[in-house]
């Protein structure tokens, strides 16, 4: 959902804010944080805020890249599982009193006679073998999945379903039978020969190894078997073949339930980073790898399973949803409002964290964007003027030293710029209770927000500042990725009640 739906949730977490002292205007330069990895930290939870520099660094975080669950970028409810199923029916012969009986045996024997003509089975043998009750069984063969990248002649696992009242078909004999897809194309063949024995009937090592190739599964409504070897593909299946299974995952989310308007969750320039990670992680899954090919088609992420497998398309999709991918923004920064770790995290290169225009924050942009609400003035207001823009210098590092340079007391060329901040705090009656003017020797939005936090800015105003910077093009950023659904009105009522309580305690 849009970022405006996330604001109330943060307000619920942090509304009882302590008020720091005002003091004189602070013109000391901000000590820039280098690009080392920071710990996964945030504020400990709901409660009074101290508005210290340490607390500011906990709530406002910066990273070069982010690691996040793939499920945050796809819409599971709109994902399409496109299975290219193939099926076939056949008769299993030479069973030891475990086949169909009564009318079902008669139906199986009649169908065997038809298949003699249809599939050119040896007439004398097939008719003789089906003449005795309980020695034949009608079955249906179903594909588990037809993989891209498989070759003609490859064995492919299939499911065998008993359609009559037979109790078991292991050890039975089958004739060559074609398996076809919905278009009538022959996709695979059931090979002629004996099915694997029951494990208890296997004596020799060869028989025991073969018995493991057929597994019985007793369900509530039917008995099925997984035959891992015995069905061979009739032709190659290319990666882009329409006969291959596909999982089509939209990279868009509905802005709000029922709106019919959708927003892209992952920009096009970041998708190429994600595709090889999906392919690598799926191929390395333990204990069962799921090799696949991942591509982008318009606003969809399309995953095609590769190789022979005996898992369903649904199971492959379930594993896809467990993956985590690392994103490294390059053309902007991504601002994430993380309600679990209780923090604002800004991901991306330093050059895109720099403010390039002024930002004025007086009215809540979230209520201003709602035509049904009267715009509400904020308790913390600020005017941020960019006095000097940041310059990267020849080092492209904005004067930020790395660990070795910091120990040596040196720093690269370039600087972080400078901003002038005019801020004020107001009580619930609209009376100003504190104000000040500060100069911050950095235009890095993280440094600016951390400084404003020490002057009394709370979580809600941090989000509002980022929203204003985004809308005014003062910051090259994308807003959020975690599209959680919340009851907006309920959250706002609780937020307003908590703000009132905080004002009464002031």
Residue pairs with C-beta under 8 A, 6 or more apart in sequence:
1 253
1 255
1 256
1 483
1 484
1 485
1 486
2 255
2 256
2 263
2 479
3 337
3 463
3 467
3 479
3 480
4 365
4 366
4 369
4 370
4 467
5 256
5 485
5 486
5 488
6 337
6 339
6 463
6 480
6 482
6 484
6 486
7 366
7 460
7 463
7 464
8 486
8 488
8 491
8 492
8 494
8 495
9 339
9 484
9 486
9 491
10 337
10 339
10 459
10 460
10 463
11 459
11 460
11 491
11 492
11 494
11 495
11 498
11 499
12 46
12 491
12 494
12 495
12 498
13 43
13 45
13 46
13 339
13 342
13 459
14 43
14 46
14 49
14 342
14 458
14 459
14 460
15 46
15 458
15 460
15 495
15 498
15 499
15 501
15 502
16 46
16 47
16 48
16 49
16 498
16 501
16 502
16 505
17 48
17 49
17 51
17 456
17 458
17 502
18 48
18 49
18 50
18 51
19 51
19 425
19 433
19 434
19 456
19 506
20 50
20 51
20 454
20 455
20 456
22 434
22 435
22 436
23 436
24 436
25 436
25 437
25 438
25 439
26 436
26 438
26 439
26 451
27 438
27 439
29 440
29 441
29 442
30 440
30 441
30 442
30 447
30 450
30 451
32 398
32 399
32 400
32 416
32 442
32 444
32 447
33 57
33 62
33 446
33 447
34 400
34 401
34 402
34 403
34 406
35 64
35 350
35 400
35 402
36 403
37 63
38 61
38 62
38 63
40 341
41 58
41 61
41 341
41 343
42 58
42 59
42 61
42 338
42 341
42 342
42 343
43 49
43 55
43 58
43 59
43 342
43 343
44 342
45 342
49 55
49 458
51 453
51 454
51 455
51 456
51 457
52 454
53 450
53 454
55 453
56 449
56 450
56 451
56 453
56 454
57 450
58 343
59 342
59 343
59 344
59 453
59 459
59 462
60 343
60 344
60 346
60 446
60 449
60 450
60 453
60 462
61 343
61 344
61 345
61 346
61 446
62 345
62 346
62 347
62 353
62 444
62 446
63 345
63 346
63 347
64 328
64 347
64 348
64 349
65 326
65 327
65 328
65 329
65 347
66 326
66 327
66 334
66 336
66 345
66 347
67 324
67 325
67 326
67 327
68 324
68 325
68 327
68 481
69 321
69 322
69 323
69 324
69 325
70 274
70 278
70 320
70 321
70 323
70 324
70 325
71 321
72 265
72 481
72 482
72 483
73 251
73 265
73 266
73 274
73 301
73 481
74 249
74 250
74 251
74 265
74 301
74 321
75 249
75 250
75 252
75 253
75 254
75 265
76 249
76 321
78 250
79 247
79 248
79 249
79 250
79 317
80 246
80 247
80 248
81 245
81 247
81 313
81 314
81 317
82 245
82 246
82 247
82 248
82 313
83 143
83 145
83 245
83 313
84 143
84 146
84 181
84 242
84 243
84 244
84 245
85 142
85 143
85 146
85 181
85 182
86 143
86 146
86 179
86 180
86 181
86 187
86 188
87 140
87 141
87 142
87 143
87 179
87 180
88 140
88 141
88 177
88 178
88 179
88 180
88 190
89 111
89 138
89 139
89 140
89 141
89 163
89 177
90 115
90 139
90 141
90 174
90 175
90 177
90 190
91 108
91 111
91 112
91 115
91 126
91 130
91 136
91 137
91 138
91 139
91 174
92 99
92 136
92 137
92 139
92 166
92 169
92 172
92 173
92 174
92 195
93 112
93 126
93 129
93 130
93 135
93 136
93 172
93 173
93 174
93 175
94 129
94 135
94 171
94 172
94 173
94 194
95 134
95 135
95 136
95 137
95 166
95 168
95 169
95 171
95 172
96 135
96 171
97 134
97 135
98 134
98 137
98 166
98 167
98 168
98 169
99 105
99 108
99 133
99 134
99 135
99 136
99 137
99 164
99 166
99 169
99 172
100 107
100 108
100 133
100 134
100 136
100 137
100 138
100 164
100 165
100 166
101 133
101 134
101 165
102 133
102 165
104 138
104 164
104 165
105 133
105 134
105 136
105 164
107 138
107 164
108 130
108 136
108 137
108 138
108 164
109 130
109 131
109 136
111 138
112 126
112 127
112 129
112 130
112 136
113 126
113 127
113 130
115 121
115 126
115 175
115 177
116 122
116 123
116 126
116 127
119 175
119 176
119 177
119 178
121 175
121 176
122 175
126 175
129 135
129 136
129 173
130 136
137 162
137 164
137 166
137 169
137 172
138 162
138 163
138 164
138 166
139 160
139 161
139 162
139 163
139 166
139 169
140 160
140 161
140 163
141 158
141 159
141 160
141 161
141 177
141 179
141 190
141 227
141 231
142 158
142 159
142 160
142 161
143 156
143 158
143 159
143 179
143 187
143 188
144 157
144 158
144 159
144 226
144 309
144 310
144 311
144 312
145 245
145 305
145 309
145 311
145 312
145 313
145 316
146 156
146 187
146 233
146 237
146 243
146 244
146 245
147 156
147 237
147 244
147 245
147 305
147 306
147 307
147 308
147 309
148 237
148 238
148 239
148 240
148 241
148 244
148 245
148 293
148 304
148 305
148 306
149 237
149 238
149 239
149 291
149 293
149 306
149 307
150 156
150 233
150 236
150 237
150 306
150 307
150 308
151 233
151 236
151 237
152 232
152 233
152 234
152 235
152 236
153 232
153 233
154 232
154 233
154 308
155 228
155 229
155 230
155 231
155 232
155 308
156 188
156 231
156 232
156 233
156 308
157 226
157 227
157 228
157 229
157 231
157 308
157 309
157 310
158 179
158 188
158 190
158 226
158 227
158 230
158 231
159 224
159 225
159 226
159 227
160 169
160 224
160 225
160 226
160 227
161 222
161 223
161 224
162 169
162 222
162 223
162 224
167 223
168 198
168 216
168 223
169 195
169 225
170 195
170 196
170 197
170 198
170 201
170 211
170 214
170 216
170 225
171 194
171 195
171 196
171 197
171 198
171 201
172 194
172 195
173 193
173 194
173 195
174 190
174 191
174 192
174 193
174 194
174 195
174 230
175 192
176 189
176 190
176 191
176 192
177 189
177 190
178 186
178 188
178 189
178 190
178 234
179 186
179 187
179 188
179 189
179 190
179 231
180 186
180 187
181 187
181 243
185 243
186 234
187 233
187 234
187 235
187 243
188 231
188 232
188 233
188 234
189 231
189 232
189 234
190 230
190 231
191 230
191 231
191 232
193 230
195 214
195 227
195 230
196 210
196 211
196 212
196 213
196 214
196 227
197 207
197 210
197 211
198 211
199 208
199 211
199 212
201 207
201 211
202 208
202 210
202 211
213 227
213 228
213 229
213 230
214 225
214 226
214 227
214 228
215 225
215 226
215 228
216 223
216 224
216 225
217 223
217 224
217 225
217 226
226 310
228 310
237 243
237 244
238 244
239 293
239 304
239 306
240 304
244 304
244 305
245 304
245 305
245 313
246 302
246 303
246 304
247 302
247 303
247 304
247 305
247 313
247 316
247 317
247 320
248 297
248 300
248 301
248 302
249 300
249 301
249 302
249 303
249 320
250 262
250 299
250 300
250 301
251 264
251 265
251 266
251 271
251 296
251 299
251 300
251 301
252 262
252 263
252 264
252 265
252 299
253 262
253 263
253 265
253 483
254 260
254 261
254 262
255 261
255 262
255 263
257 485
264 299
265 481
265 483
266 274
266 327
266 481
267 478
268 296
269 330
269 331
270 327
270 329
271 296
271 301
273 325
273 326
273 327
273 328
274 294
274 301
274 325
274 327
275 294
275 295
275 296
275 301
276 294
277 323
277 325
277 326
278 292
278 294
278 303
278 320
278 323
278 325
279 291
279 292
279 293
279 294
281 323
282 289
282 290
282 291
282 292
282 303
282 319
282 320
282 323
283 289
283 290
283 291
283 292
285 319
288 311
290 305
290 309
290 311
290 316
290 319
291 305
291 306
291 307
292 303
292 304
292 305
292 306
292 316
293 303
293 304
293 306
294 301
294 302
294 303
294 304
295 301
295 302
295 304
296 302
303 316
303 320
305 313
305 316
309 316
327 334
327 347
328 348
329 347
329 348
329 349
329 352
329 478
330 348
330 349
331 352
331 476
332 348
332 352
332 476
332 477
332 478
333 346
333 347
333 348
333 349
333 352
333 353
333 475
333 476
333 477
333 478
334 346
334 347
334 348
334 477
334 478
334 480
334 481
335 344
335 345
335 346
335 347
335 466
335 470
335 477
335 478
335 479
335 480
336 344
336 345
336 346
336 347
336 480
336 481
336 482
337 344
337 463
337 480
337 482
338 344
338 345
338 482
339 482
339 484
344 449
344 459
344 462
344 463
344 466
346 353
346 445
346 446
346 477
348 477
350 397
350 398
350 400
350 444
351 390
351 392
351 396
351 398
352 475
352 476
352 477
353 444
353 445
353 446
353 475
354 389
354 390
354 398
354 416
354 417
354 443
354 444
354 445
355 384
355 386
355 417
355 419
355 443
355 444
355 445
355 448
355 469
355 474
355 475
356 386
356 389
356 443
356 473
356 474
356 475
356 476
357 386
357 472
357 473
357 474
358 383
358 384
358 385
358 386
358 472
358 474
359 382
359 383
359 384
359 465
359 468
359 469
359 472
359 474
360 382
360 383
360 384
360 468
361 378
361 381
361 382
361 383
361 384
361 461
361 464
361 465
361 468
362 377
362 378
362 381
363 375
363 376
363 377
363 378
364 375
364 376
364 377
364 378
364 460
364 464
365 464
365 467
365 468
365 471
366 464
366 467
367 373
367 374
367 375
367 376
368 375
377 426
377 430
378 426
378 460
378 461
378 464
379 425
379 426
379 427
379 428
379 458
379 461
379 499
380 423
380 424
380 425
380 426
380 452
380 455
380 456
380 457
380 458
380 461
381 423
381 424
381 425
381 426
382 421
382 422
382 423
382 424
382 452
382 457
382 461
382 465
383 421
383 422
383 423
384 419
384 420
384 421
384 448
384 465
385 419
385 420
385 421
385 422
386 417
386 418
386 419
386 443
386 474
387 417
387 418
387 419
387 420
387 439
388 415
388 417
388 418
388 443
389 417
389 443
390 398
390 414
390 415
390 416
390 417
390 442
390 443
390 444
391 398
391 414
391 415
391 417
392 398
392 414
393 399
393 412
393 413
393 414
393 415
394 413
394 414
395 412
395 413
395 414
396 414
397 412
397 414
398 414
398 415
398 416
398 444
399 411
399 412
399 413
399 414
399 415
399 416
400 411
400 412
400 416
401 410
401 411
401 412
405 411
405 412
416 441
416 442
416 443
416 444
416 447
417 442
417 443
417 444
418 439
418 440
418 441
418 442
418 443
419 439
419 440
419 442
419 443
419 448
420 437
420 438
420 439
420 440
421 437
421 438
421 439
421 440
421 448
421 451
421 452
421 455
422 435
422 436
422 437
423 435
423 436
423 437
423 438
423 452
423 455
423 456
423 457
424 432
424 434
424 435
424 436
425 432
425 433
425 434
425 435
425 455
425 456
426 432
426 433
427 433
427 503
427 506
428 499
428 500
428 503
434 456
436 455
438 451
438 455
440 447
440 448
440 451
442 448
445 466
445 469
445 475
449 457
449 462
449 465
449 466
452 461
452 462
452 465
453 462
457 465
460 495
466 475
466 477
466 479
467 479
468 474
469 475
469 477
470 477
470 479
